[in-house]
Amino acid sequence: MAKYKVSIDKDTCIGCGVCASICSENWKMDDDGKAAYISNDSDLDCNKDAAENCPTQSIKVEE
């Protein structure tokens, strides 16, 4: 599997929880009410789904 980088822009995240509901093994809602990436051994497709469904496009997945 190719290496990829996942990032979250906390400034644009609105804390809707879509990422955590789509990809709960890789995302959670942090104490600040914003999304947090929690897994280094994560599924690329799951993270791409989270990024594609983020309403503010705060999640980036780069291969």
C-alpha angles and dihedrals in degrees: 000000000000120000117252139178125229122197138172126208102218091190093064098033111108095193095243093147097226092129093051092048094048098040108018094161090064105028137049137168110258128219089263090061093251130113120271128196108229109174135070091181095056136150114255095211092050092051092047089053090051091049094047092050097045104114093211096040089235094145119079125190113190124184 
